[in-house]
Amino acid sequence: MKINRLKIILAEKSKTNKWLAEKLSKSEVTVSRWVTNEVQPSVETLAEIAQLLKIDVRELLNSTK
Protein backbone atom coordinates (compact mmCIF):
# COMPACT_ATOMS: atom_id res chain seq x y z
CA MET A 1 0.00 0.00 0.00
CA LYS A 2 1.33 3.39 -0.96
CA ILE A 3 1.10 6.09 1.63
CA ASN A 4 1.87 9.56 0.41
CA ARG A 5 3.72 12.23 2.37
CA LEU A 6 1.76 15.08 0.83
CA LYS A 7 0.66 16.57 4.15
CA ILE A 8 4.26 16.76 5.42
CA ILE A 9 5.67 18.16 2.18
CA LEU A 10 2.95 20.81 1.88
CA ALA A 11 3.67 21.89 5.46
CA GLU A 12 7.43 22.01 4.79
CA LYS A 13 6.83 24.14 1.70
CA SER A 14 4.27 26.36 3.50
CA LYS A 15 1.63 25.45 0.92
CA THR A 16 -2.03 24.73 1.55
CA ASN A 17 -4.44 22.14 0.19
CA LYS A 18 -6.28 25.05 -1.42
CA TRP A 19 -3.12 26.20 -3.23
CA LEU A 20 -2.52 22.69 -4.57
CA ALA A 21 -6.16 22.25 -5.57
CA GLU A 22 -6.06 25.50 -7.55
CA LYS A 23 -2.77 24.63 -9.26
CA LEU A 24 -4.08 21.23 -10.34
CA SER A 25 -7.62 22.39 -11.12
CA LYS A 26 -8.94 19.86 -8.61
CA SER A 27 -11.42 20.32 -5.79
CA GLU A 28 -10.15 20.96 -2.26
CA VAL A 29 -12.08 17.85 -1.21
CA THR A 30 -10.02 15.74 -3.61
CA VAL A 31 -6.74 17.19 -2.33
CA SER A 32 -7.91 16.74 1.26
CA ARG A 33 -8.58 13.06 0.58
CA TRP A 34 -5.05 12.68 -0.83
CA VAL A 35 -3.52 14.47 2.16
CA THR A 36 -5.35 12.22 4.63
CA ASN A 37 -4.42 9.15 2.55
CA GLU A 38 -8.08 8.28 2.09
CA VAL A 39 -7.36 7.94 -1.63
CA GLN A 40 -4.14 8.18 -3.63
CA PRO A 41 -3.51 10.49 -6.57
CA SER A 42 -2.54 8.88 -9.86
CA VAL A 43 1.12 8.52 -10.77
CA GLU A 44 0.65 11.30 -13.32
CA THR A 45 -0.81 13.60 -10.66
CA LEU A 46 1.99 12.76 -8.23
CA ALA A 47 4.49 13.74 -10.93
CA GLU A 48 2.62 17.03 -11.44
CA ILE A 49 2.58 17.70 -7.69
CA ALA A 50 6.31 17.00 -7.44
CA GLN A 51 6.96 19.43 -10.28
CA LEU A 52 4.84 22.14 -8.63
CA LEU A 53 6.64 21.69 -5.32
CA LYS A 54 10.05 21.40 -7.03
CA ILE A 55 10.86 18.06 -5.43
CA ASP A 56 11.63 14.53 -6.58
CA VAL A 57 8.43 12.52 -6.95
CA ARG A 58 9.95 9.87 -4.63
CA GLU A 59 9.84 12.39 -1.78
CA LEU A 60 6.05 12.21 -1.95
CA LEU A 61 5.99 8.50 -1.19
CA ASN A 62 6.75 6.64 2.00
CA SER A 63 8.79 3.53 1.50
CA THR A 64 6.72 0.38 1.95
CA LYS A 65 9.75 -1.70 2.98
LUMLUMDREN-2810 file (N, C-alpha, C; in Angstrom, 1 decimal):
<atoms>
<atom><aa>M</aa><ch>A</ch><at>N</at><xx>0.8</xx><yy>-1.2</yy><zz>0.0</zz></atom>
<atom><aa>M</aa><ch>A</ch><at>CA</at><xx>0.0</xx><yy>0.0</yy><zz>0.0</zz></atom>
<atom><aa>M</aa><ch>A</ch><at>C</at><xx>0.9</xx><yy>1.2</yy><zz>0.0</zz></atom>
<atom><aa>K</aa><ch>A</ch><at>N</at><xx>0.6</xx><yy>2.1</yy><zz>-0.9</zz></atom>
<atom><aa>K</aa><ch>A</ch><at>CA</at><xx>1.3</xx><yy>3.4</yy><zz>-1.0</zz></atom>
<atom><aa>K</aa><ch>A</ch><at>C</at><xx>0.7</xx><yy>4.4</yy><zz>0.0</zz></atom>
<atom><aa>I</aa><ch>A</ch><at>N</at><xx>1.6</xx><yy>5.0</yy><zz>0.8</zz></atom>
<atom><aa>I</aa><ch>A</ch><at>CA</at><xx>1.1</xx><yy>6.1</yy><zz>1.6</zz></atom>
<atom><aa>I</aa><ch>A</ch><at>C</at><xx>1.9</xx><yy>7.3</yy><zz>1.2</zz></atom>
<atom><aa>N</aa><ch>A</ch><at>N</at><xx>1.1</xx><yy>8.4</yy><zz>0.8</zz></atom>
<atom><aa>N</aa><ch>A</ch><at>CA</at><xx>1.9</xx><yy>9.6</yy><zz>0.4</zz></atom>
<atom><aa>N</aa><ch>A</ch><at>C</at><xx>2.2</xx><yy>10.5</yy><zz>1.6</zz></atom>
<atom><aa>R</aa><ch>A</ch><at>N</at><xx>3.2</xx><yy>11.3</yy><zz>1.4</zz></atom>
<atom><aa>R</aa><ch>A</ch><at>CA</at><xx>3.7</xx><yy>12.2</yy><zz>2.4</zz></atom>
<atom><aa>R</aa><ch>A</ch><at>C</at><xx>3.3</xx><yy>13.7</yy><zz>2.0</zz></atom>
<atom><aa>L</aa><ch>A</ch><at>N</at><xx>2.2</xx><yy>13.8</yy><zz>1.3</zz></atom>
<atom><aa>L</aa><ch>A</ch><at>CA</at><xx>1.8</xx><yy>15.1</yy><zz>0.8</zz></atom>
<atom><aa>L</aa><ch>A</ch><at>C</at><xx>1.6</xx><yy>16.1</yy><zz>1.9</zz></atom>
<atom><aa>K</aa><ch>A</ch><at>N</at><xx>0.9</xx><yy>15.7</yy><zz>3.0</zz></atom>
<atom><aa>K</aa><ch>A</ch><at>CA</at><xx>0.7</xx><yy>16.6</yy><zz>4.1</zz></atom>
<atom><aa>K</aa><ch>A</ch><at>C</at><xx>2.0</xx><yy>17.2</yy><zz>4.7</zz></atom>
<atom><aa>I</aa><ch>A</ch><at>N</at><xx>3.0</xx><yy>16.3</yy><zz>4.9</zz></atom>
<atom><aa>I</aa><ch>A</ch><at>CA</at><xx>4.3</xx><yy>16.8</yy><zz>5.4</zz></atom>
<atom><aa>I</aa><ch>A</ch><at>C</at><xx>5.0</xx><yy>17.7</yy><zz>4.5</zz></atom>
<atom><aa>I</aa><ch>A</ch><at>N</at><xx>5.0</xx><yy>17.3</yy><zz>3.2</zz></atom>
<atom><aa>I</aa><ch>A</ch><at>CA</at><xx>5.7</xx><yy>18.2</yy><zz>2.2</zz></atom>
<atom><aa>I</aa><ch>A</ch><at>C</at><xx>5.0</xx><yy>19.5</yy><zz>2.0</zz></atom>
<atom><aa>L</aa><ch>A</ch><at>N</at><xx>3.7</xx><yy>19.5</yy><zz>2.0</zz></atom>
<atom><aa>L</aa><ch>A</ch><at>CA</at><xx>2.9</xx><yy>20.8</yy><zz>1.9</zz></atom>
<atom><aa>L</aa><ch>A</ch><at>C</at><xx>3.3</xx><yy>21.7</yy><zz>3.1</zz></atom>
<atom><aa>A</aa><ch>A</ch><at>N</at><xx>3.3</xx><yy>21.1</yy><zz>4.3</zz></atom>
<atom><aa>A</aa><ch>A</ch><at>CA</at><xx>3.7</xx><yy>21.9</yy><zz>5.5</zz></atom>
<atom><aa>A</aa><ch>A</ch><at>C</at><xx>5.1</xx><yy>22.4</yy><zz>5.4</zz></atom>
<atom><aa>E</aa><ch>A</ch><at>N</at><xx>6.0</xx><yy>21.6</yy><zz>4.9</zz></atom>
<atom><aa>E</aa><ch>A</ch><at>CA</at><xx>7.4</xx><yy>22.0</yy><zz>4.8</zz></atom>
<atom><aa>E</aa><ch>A</ch><at>C</at><xx>7.6</xx><yy>23.2</yy><zz>3.8</zz></atom>
<atom><aa>K</aa><ch>A</ch><at>N</at><xx>6.8</xx><yy>23.1</yy><zz>2.8</zz></atom>
<atom><aa>K</aa><ch>A</ch><at>CA</at><xx>6.8</xx><yy>24.1</yy><zz>1.7</zz></atom>
<atom><aa>K</aa><ch>A</ch><at>C</at><xx>5.9</xx><yy>25.3</yy><zz>2.0</zz></atom>
<atom><aa>S</aa><ch>A</ch><at>N</at><xx>5.2</xx><yy>25.3</yy><zz>3.1</zz></atom>
<atom><aa>S</aa><ch>A</ch><at>CA</at><xx>4.3</xx><yy>26.4</yy><zz>3.5</zz></atom>
<atom><aa>S</aa><ch>A</ch><at>C</at><xx>3.2</xx><yy>26.5</yy><zz>2.4</zz></atom>
<atom><aa>K</aa><ch>A</ch><at>N</at><xx>2.7</xx><yy>25.4</yy><zz>1.9</zz></atom>
<atom><aa>K</aa><ch>A</ch><at>CA</at><xx>1.6</xx><yy>25.5</yy><zz>0.9</zz></atom>
<atom><aa>K</aa><ch>A</ch><at>C</at><xx>0.4</xx><yy>24.8</yy><zz>1.5</zz></atom>
<atom><aa>T</aa><ch>A</ch><at>N</at><xx>-0.8</xx><yy>25.2</yy><zz>1.0</zz></atom>
<atom><aa>T</aa><ch>A</ch><at>CA</at><xx>-2.0</xx><yy>24.7</yy><zz>1.5</zz></atom>
<atom><aa>T</aa><ch>A</ch><at>C</at><xx>-2.7</xx><yy>23.8</yy><zz>0.6</zz></atom>
<atom><aa>N</aa><ch>A</ch><at>N</at><xx>-3.7</xx><yy>23.0</yy><zz>1.1</zz></atom>
<atom><aa>N</aa><ch>A</ch><at>CA</at><xx>-4.4</xx><yy>22.1</yy><zz>0.2</zz></atom>
<atom><aa>N</aa><ch>A</ch><at>C</at><xx>-5.1</xx><yy>23.0</yy><zz>-0.9</zz></atom>
<atom><aa>K</aa><ch>A</ch><at>N</at><xx>-5.6</xx><yy>24.2</yy><zz>-0.5</zz></atom>
<atom><aa>K</aa><ch>A</ch><at>CA</at><xx>-6.3</xx><yy>25.0</yy><zz>-1.4</zz></atom>
<atom><aa>K</aa><ch>A</ch><at>C</at><xx>-5.4</xx><yy>25.5</yy><zz>-2.6</zz></atom>
<atom><aa>W</aa><ch>A</ch><at>N</at><xx>-4.1</xx><yy>25.8</yy><zz>-2.2</zz></atom>
<atom><aa>W</aa><ch>A</ch><at>CA</at><xx>-3.1</xx><yy>26.2</yy><zz>-3.2</zz></atom>
<atom><aa>W</aa><ch>A</ch><at>C</at><xx>-2.9</xx><yy>25.1</yy><zz>-4.2</zz></atom>
<atom><aa>L</aa><ch>A</ch><at>N</at><xx>-2.7</xx><yy>23.8</yy><zz>-3.7</zz></atom>
<atom><aa>L</aa><ch>A</ch><at>CA</at><xx>-2.5</xx><yy>22.7</yy><zz>-4.6</zz></atom>
<atom><aa>L</aa><ch>A</ch><at>C</at><xx>-3.7</xx><yy>22.4</yy><zz>-5.4</zz></atom>
<atom><aa>A</aa><ch>A</ch><at>N</at><xx>-4.9</xx><yy>22.5</yy><zz>-4.8</zz></atom>
<atom><aa>A</aa><ch>A</ch><at>CA</at><xx>-6.2</xx><yy>22.2</yy><zz>-5.6</zz></atom>
<atom><aa>A</aa><ch>A</ch><at>C</at><xx>-6.3</xx><yy>23.2</yy><zz>-6.7</zz></atom>
<atom><aa>E</aa><ch>A</ch><at>N</at><xx>-6.0</xx><yy>24.5</yy><zz>-6.5</zz></atom>
<atom><aa>E</aa><ch>A</ch><at>CA</at><xx>-6.1</xx><yy>25.5</yy><zz>-7.5</zz></atom>
<atom><aa>E</aa><ch>A</ch><at>C</at><xx>-5.0</xx><yy>25.2</yy><zz>-8.7</zz></atom>
<atom><aa>K</aa><ch>A</ch><at>N</at><xx>-3.8</xx><yy>24.9</yy><zz>-8.3</zz></atom>
<atom><aa>K</aa><ch>A</ch><at>CA</at><xx>-2.8</xx><yy>24.6</yy><zz>-9.3</zz></atom>
<atom><aa>K</aa><ch>A</ch><at>C</at><xx>-3.1</xx><yy>23.4</yy><zz>-10.2</zz></atom>
<atom><aa>L</aa><ch>A</ch><at>N</at><xx>-3.8</xx><yy>22.4</yy><zz>-9.6</zz></atom>
<atom><aa>L</aa><ch>A</ch><at>CA</at><xx>-4.1</xx><yy>21.2</yy><zz>-10.3</zz></atom>
<atom><aa>L</aa><ch>A</ch><at>C</at><xx>-5.5</xx><yy>21.2</yy><zz>-10.9</zz></atom>
<atom><aa>S</aa><ch>A</ch><at>N</at><xx>-6.2</xx><yy>22.3</yy><zz>-10.7</zz></atom>
<atom><aa>S</aa><ch>A</ch><at>CA</at><xx>-7.6</xx><yy>22.4</yy><zz>-11.1</zz></atom>
<atom><aa>S</aa><ch>A</ch><at>C</at><xx>-8.4</xx><yy>21.2</yy><zz>-10.6</zz></atom>
<atom><aa>K</aa><ch>A</ch><at>N</at><xx>-8.2</xx><yy>20.9</yy><zz>-9.3</zz></atom>
<atom><aa>K</aa><ch>A</ch><at>CA</at><xx>-8.9</xx><yy>19.9</yy><zz>-8.6</zz></atom>
<atom><aa>K</aa><ch>A</ch><at>C</at><xx>-9.7</xx><yy>20.5</yy><zz>-7.5</zz></atom>
<atom><aa>S</aa><ch>A</ch><at>N</at><xx>-10.7</xx><yy>19.8</yy><zz>-6.9</zz></atom>
<atom><aa>S</aa><ch>A</ch><at>CA</at><xx>-11.4</xx><yy>20.3</yy><zz>-5.8</zz></atom>
<atom><aa>S</aa><ch>A</ch><at>C</at><xx>-10.6</xx><yy>20.2</yy><zz>-4.5</zz></atom>
<atom><aa>E</aa><ch>A</ch><at>N</at><xx>-10.8</xx><yy>21.1</yy><zz>-3.5</zz></atom>
<atom><aa>E</aa><ch>A</ch><at>CA</at><xx>-10.2</xx><yy>21.0</yy><zz>-2.3</zz></atom>
<atom><aa>E</aa><ch>A</ch><at>C</at><xx>-10.5</xx><yy>19.6</yy><zz>-1.6</zz></atom>
<atom><aa>V</aa><ch>A</ch><at>N</at><xx>-11.7</xx><yy>19.1</yy><zz>-1.8</zz></atom>
<atom><aa>V</aa><ch>A</ch><at>CA</at><xx>-12.1</xx><yy>17.8</yy><zz>-1.2</zz></atom>
<atom><aa>V</aa><ch>A</ch><at>C</at><xx>-11.2</xx><yy>16.7</yy><zz>-1.7</zz></atom>
<atom><aa>T</aa><ch>A</ch><at>N</at><xx>-10.9</xx><yy>16.7</yy><zz>-3.0</zz></atom>
<atom><aa>T</aa><ch>A</ch><at>CA</at><xx>-10.0</xx><yy>15.7</yy><zz>-3.6</zz></atom>
<atom><aa>T</aa><ch>A</ch><at>C</at><xx>-8.6</xx><yy>15.8</yy><zz>-3.0</zz></atom>
<atom><aa>V</aa><ch>A</ch><at>N</at><xx>-8.1</xx><yy>17.0</yy><zz>-2.9</zz></atom>
<atom><aa>V</aa><ch>A</ch><at>CA</at><xx>-6.7</xx><yy>17.2</yy><zz>-2.3</zz></atom>
<atom><aa>V</aa><ch>A</ch><at>C</at><xx>-6.8</xx><yy>16.8</yy><zz>-0.9</zz></atom>
<atom><aa>S</aa><ch>A</ch><at>N</at><xx>-7.8</xx><yy>17.1</yy><zz>-0.1</zz></atom>
<atom><aa>S</aa><ch>A</ch><at>CA</at><xx>-7.9</xx><yy>16.7</yy><zz>1.3</zz></atom>
<atom><aa>S</aa><ch>A</ch><at>C</at><xx>-7.9</xx><yy>15.2</yy><zz>1.4</zz></atom>
<atom><aa>R</aa><ch>A</ch><at>N</at><xx>-8.5</xx><yy>14.5</yy><zz>0.5</zz></atom>
<atom><aa>R</aa><ch>A</ch><at>CA</at><xx>-8.6</xx><yy>13.1</yy><zz>0.6</zz></atom>
<atom><aa>R</aa><ch>A</ch><at>C</at><xx>-7.2</xx><yy>12.5</yy><zz>0.3</zz></atom>
<atom><aa>W</aa><ch>A</ch><at>N</at><xx>-6.4</xx><yy>13.1</yy><zz>-0.6</zz></atom>
<atom><aa>W</aa><ch>A</ch><at>CA</at><xx>-5.1</xx><yy>12.7</yy><zz>-0.8</zz></atom>
<atom><aa>W</aa><ch>A</ch><at>C</at><xx>-4.2</xx><yy>12.9</yy><zz>0.4</zz></atom>
<atom><aa>V</aa><ch>A</ch><at>N</at><xx>-4.3</xx><yy>14.1</yy><zz>1.0</zz></atom>
<atom><aa>V</aa><ch>A</ch><at>CA</at><xx>-3.5</xx><yy>14.5</yy><zz>2.2</zz></atom>
<atom><aa>V</aa><ch>A</ch><at>C</at><xx>-3.8</xx><yy>13.5</yy><zz>3.4</zz></atom>
<atom><aa>T</aa><ch>A</ch><at>N</at><xx>-5.0</xx><yy>13.1</yy><zz>3.5</zz></atom>
<atom><aa>T</aa><ch>A</ch><at>CA</at><xx>-5.4</xx><yy>12.2</yy><zz>4.6</zz></atom>
<atom><aa>T</aa><ch>A</ch><at>C</at><xx>-5.2</xx><yy>10.7</yy><zz>4.3</zz></atom>
<atom><aa>N</aa><ch>A</ch><at>N</at><xx>-4.7</xx><yy>10.5</yy><zz>3.1</zz></atom>
<atom><aa>N</aa><ch>A</ch><at>CA</at><xx>-4.4</xx><yy>9.2</yy><zz>2.6</zz></atom>
<atom><aa>N</aa><ch>A</ch><at>C</at><xx>-5.7</xx><yy>8.3</yy><zz>2.4</zz></atom>
<atom><aa>E</aa><ch>A</ch><at>N</at><xx>-6.8</xx><yy>9.0</yy><zz>2.3</zz></atom>
<atom><aa>E</aa><ch>A</ch><at>CA</at><xx>-8.1</xx><yy>8.3</yy><zz>2.1</zz></atom>
<atom><aa>E</aa><ch>A</ch><at>C</at><xx>-8.1</xx><yy>7.7</yy><zz>0.7</zz></atom>
<atom><aa>V</aa><ch>A</ch><at>N</at><xx>-7.6</xx><yy>8.4</yy><zz>-0.3</zz></atom>
<atom><aa>V</aa><ch>A</ch><at>CA</at><xx>-7.4</xx><yy>7.9</yy><zz>-1.6</zz></atom>
<atom><aa>V</aa><ch>A</ch><at>C</at><xx>-6.0</xx><yy>8.4</yy><zz>-2.1</zz></atom>
<atom><aa>Q</aa><ch>A</ch><at>N</at><xx>-5.5</xx><yy>7.8</yy><zz>-3.1</zz></atom>
<atom><aa>Q</aa><ch>A</ch><at>CA</at><xx>-4.1</xx><yy>8.2</yy><zz>-3.6</zz></atom>
<atom><aa>Q</aa><ch>A</ch><at>C</at><xx>-4.3</xx><yy>8.8</yy><zz>-5.0</zz></atom>
<atom><aa>P</aa><ch>A</ch><at>N</at><xx>-3.5</xx><yy>9.9</yy><zz>-5.2</zz></atom>
<atom><aa>P</aa><ch>A</ch><at>CA</at><xx>-3.5</xx><yy>10.5</yy><zz>-6.6</zz></atom>
<atom><aa>P</aa><ch>A</ch><at>C</at><xx>-2.9</xx><yy>9.5</yy><zz>-7.6</zz></atom>
<atom><aa>S</aa><ch>A</ch><at>N</at><xx>-3.2</xx><yy>9.7</yy><zz>-8.8</zz></atom>
<atom><aa>S</aa><ch>A</ch><at>CA</at><xx>-2.5</xx><yy>8.9</yy><zz>-9.9</zz></atom>
<atom><aa>S</aa><ch>A</ch><at>C</at><xx>-1.0</xx><yy>9.2</yy><zz>-9.9</zz></atom>
<atom><aa>V</aa><ch>A</ch><at>N</at><xx>-0.3</xx><yy>8.3</yy><zz>-10.6</zz></atom>
<atom><aa>V</aa><ch>A</ch><at>CA</at><xx>1.1</xx><yy>8.5</yy><zz>-10.8</zz></atom>
<atom><aa>V</aa><ch>A</ch><at>C</at><xx>1.4</xx><yy>9.8</yy><zz>-11.5</zz></atom>
<atom><aa>E</aa><ch>A</ch><at>N</at><xx>0.5</xx><yy>10.1</yy><zz>-12.5</zz></atom>
<atom><aa>E</aa><ch>A</ch><at>CA</at><xx>0.7</xx><yy>11.3</yy><zz>-13.3</zz></atom>
<atom><aa>E</aa><ch>A</ch><at>C</at><xx>0.5</xx><yy>12.5</yy><zz>-12.4</zz></atom>
<atom><aa>T</aa><ch>A</ch><at>N</at><xx>-0.5</xx><yy>12.5</yy><zz>-11.6</zz></atom>
<atom><aa>T</aa><ch>A</ch><at>CA</at><xx>-0.8</xx><yy>13.6</yy><zz>-10.7</zz></atom>
<atom><aa>T</aa><ch>A</ch><at>C</at><xx>0.3</xx><yy>13.8</yy><zz>-9.7</zz></atom>
<atom><aa>L</aa><ch>A</ch><at>N</at><xx>0.8</xx><yy>12.7</yy><zz>-9.1</zz></atom>
<atom><aa>L</aa><ch>A</ch><at>CA</at><xx>2.0</xx><yy>12.8</yy><zz>-8.2</zz></atom>
<atom><aa>L</aa><ch>A</ch><at>C</at><xx>3.2</xx><yy>13.4</yy><zz>-8.9</zz></atom>
<atom><aa>A</aa><ch>A</ch><at>N</at><xx>3.4</xx><yy>13.1</yy><zz>-10.2</zz></atom>
<atom><aa>A</aa><ch>A</ch><at>CA</at><xx>4.5</xx><yy>13.7</yy><zz>-10.9</zz></atom>
<atom><aa>A</aa><ch>A</ch><at>C</at><xx>4.3</xx><yy>15.2</yy><zz>-11.1</zz></atom>
<atom><aa>E</aa><ch>A</ch><at>N</at><xx>3.0</xx><yy>15.6</yy><zz>-11.3</zz></atom>
<atom><aa>E</aa><ch>A</ch><at>CA</at><xx>2.6</xx><yy>17.0</yy><zz>-11.4</zz></atom>
<atom><aa>E</aa><ch>A</ch><at>C</at><xx>2.8</xx><yy>17.8</yy><zz>-10.1</zz></atom>
<atom><aa>I</aa><ch>A</ch><at>N</at><xx>2.4</xx><yy>17.1</yy><zz>-9.0</zz></atom>
<atom><aa>I</aa><ch>A</ch><at>CA</at><xx>2.6</xx><yy>17.7</yy><zz>-7.7</zz></atom>
<atom><aa>I</aa><ch>A</ch><at>C</at><xx>4.1</xx><yy>17.9</yy><zz>-7.4</zz></atom>
<atom><aa>A</aa><ch>A</ch><at>N</at><xx>4.9</xx><yy>16.9</yy><zz>-7.7</zz></atom>
<atom><aa>A</aa><ch>A</ch><at>CA</at><xx>6.3</xx><yy>17.0</yy><zz>-7.4</zz></atom>
<atom><aa>A</aa><ch>A</ch><at>C</at><xx>6.9</xx><yy>18.2</yy><zz>-8.2</zz></atom>
<atom><aa>Q</aa><ch>A</ch><at>N</at><xx>6.5</xx><yy>18.3</yy><zz>-9.5</zz></atom>
<atom><aa>Q</aa><ch>A</ch><at>CA</at><xx>7.0</xx><yy>19.4</yy><zz>-10.3</zz></atom>
<atom><aa>Q</aa><ch>A</ch><at>C</at><xx>6.6</xx><yy>20.8</yy><zz>-9.7</zz></atom>
<atom><aa>L</aa><ch>A</ch><at>N</at><xx>5.3</xx><yy>20.9</yy><zz>-9.2</zz></atom>
<atom><aa>L</aa><ch>A</ch><at>CA</at><xx>4.8</xx><yy>22.1</yy><zz>-8.6</zz></atom>
<atom><aa>L</aa><ch>A</ch><at>C</at><xx>5.6</xx><yy>22.5</yy><zz>-7.4</zz></atom>
<atom><aa>L</aa><ch>A</ch><at>N</at><xx>5.9</xx><yy>21.5</yy><zz>-6.6</zz></atom>
<atom><aa>L</aa><ch>A</ch><at>CA</at><xx>6.6</xx><yy>21.7</yy><zz>-5.3</zz></atom>
<atom><aa>L</aa><ch>A</ch><at>C</at><xx>8.2</xx><yy>21.7</yy><zz>-5.5</zz></atom>
<atom><aa>K</aa><ch>A</ch><at>N</at><xx>8.6</xx><yy>21.4</yy><zz>-6.7</zz></atom>
<atom><aa>K</aa><ch>A</ch><at>CA</at><xx>10.1</xx><yy>21.4</yy><zz>-7.0</zz></atom>
<atom><aa>K</aa><ch>A</ch><at>C</at><xx>10.8</xx><yy>20.4</yy><zz>-6.2</zz></atom>
<atom><aa>I</aa><ch>A</ch><at>N</at><xx>10.2</xx><yy>19.2</yy><zz>-6.2</zz></atom>
<atom><aa>I</aa><ch>A</ch><at>CA</at><xx>10.9</xx><yy>18.1</yy><zz>-5.4</zz></atom>
<atom><aa>I</aa><ch>A</ch><at>C</at><xx>10.9</xx><yy>16.8</yy><zz>-6.3</zz></atom>
<atom><aa>D</aa><ch>A</ch><at>N</at><xx>11.6</xx><yy>15.8</yy><zz>-5.9</zz></atom>
<atom><aa>D</aa><ch>A</ch><at>CA</at><xx>11.6</xx><yy>14.5</yy><zz>-6.6</zz></atom>
<atom><aa>D</aa><ch>A</ch><at>C</at><xx>10.3</xx><yy>13.8</yy><zz>-6.2</zz></atom>
<atom><aa>V</aa><ch>A</ch><at>N</at><xx>9.7</xx><yy>13.2</yy><zz>-7.2</zz></atom>
<atom><aa>V</aa><ch>A</ch><at>CA</at><xx>8.4</xx><yy>12.5</yy><zz>-6.9</zz></atom>
<atom><aa>V</aa><ch>A</ch><at>C</at><xx>8.6</xx><yy>11.5</yy><zz>-5.8</zz></atom>
<atom><aa>R</aa><ch>A</ch><at>N</at><xx>9.8</xx><yy>10.9</yy><zz>-5.7</zz></atom>
<atom><aa>R</aa><ch>A</ch><at>CA</at><xx>9.9</xx><yy>9.9</yy><zz>-4.6</zz></atom>
<atom><aa>R</aa><ch>A</ch><at>C</at><xx>9.8</xx><yy>10.4</yy><zz>-3.2</zz></atom>
<atom><aa>E</aa><ch>A</ch><at>N</at><xx>10.0</xx><yy>11.8</yy><zz>-3.1</zz></atom>
<atom><aa>E</aa><ch>A</ch><at>CA</at><xx>9.8</xx><yy>12.4</yy><zz>-1.8</zz></atom>
<atom><aa>E</aa><ch>A</ch><at>C</at><xx>8.4</xx><yy>12.4</yy><zz>-1.3</zz></atom>
<atom><aa>L</aa><ch>A</ch><at>N</at><xx>7.5</xx><yy>12.2</yy><zz>-2.3</zz></atom>
<atom><aa>L</aa><ch>A</ch><at>CA</at><xx>6.0</xx><yy>12.2</yy><zz>-1.9</zz></atom>
<atom><aa>L</aa><ch>A</ch><at>C</at><xx>5.6</xx><yy>10.9</yy><zz>-1.4</zz></atom>
<atom><aa>L</aa><ch>A</ch><at>N</at><xx>6.4</xx><yy>9.8</yy><zz>-1.6</zz></atom>
<atom><aa>L</aa><ch>A</ch><at>CA</at><xx>6.0</xx><yy>8.5</yy><zz>-1.2</zz></atom>
<atom><aa>L</aa><ch>A</ch><at>C</at><xx>6.8</xx><yy>8.0</yy><zz>0.0</zz></atom>
<atom><aa>N</aa><ch>A</ch><at>N</at><xx>6.1</xx><yy>7.3</yy><zz>0.9</zz></atom>
<atom><aa>N</aa><ch>A</ch><at>CA</at><xx>6.8</xx><yy>6.6</yy><zz>2.0</zz></atom>
<atom><aa>N</aa><ch>A</ch><at>C</at><xx>7.2</xx><yy>5.3</yy><zz>1.5</zz></atom>
<atom><aa>S</aa><ch>A</ch><at>N</at><xx>8.3</xx><yy>4.9</yy><zz>1.9</zz></atom>
<atom><aa>S</aa><ch>A</ch><at>CA</at><xx>8.8</xx><yy>3.5</yy><zz>1.5</zz></atom>
<atom><aa>S</aa><ch>A</ch><at>C</at><xx>7.9</xx><yy>2.5</yy><zz>2.2</zz></atom>
<atom><aa>T</aa><ch>A</ch><at>N</at><xx>7.6</xx><yy>1.4</yy><zz>1.4</zz></atom>
<atom><aa>T</aa><ch>A</ch><at>CA</at><xx>6.7</xx><yy>0.4</yy><zz>1.9</zz></atom>
<atom><aa>T</aa><ch>A</ch><at>C</at><xx>7.6</xx><yy>-0.8</yy><zz>2.4</zz></atom>
<atom><aa>K</aa><ch>A</ch><at>N</at><xx>8.9</xx><yy>-0.6</yy><zz>2.5</zz></atom>
<atom><aa>K</aa><ch>A</ch><at>CA</at><xx>9.7</xx><yy>-1.7</yy><zz>3.0</zz></atom>
<atom><aa>K</aa><ch>A</ch><at>C</at><xx>9.5</xx><yy>-2.0</yy><zz>4.5</zz></atom>
</atoms>
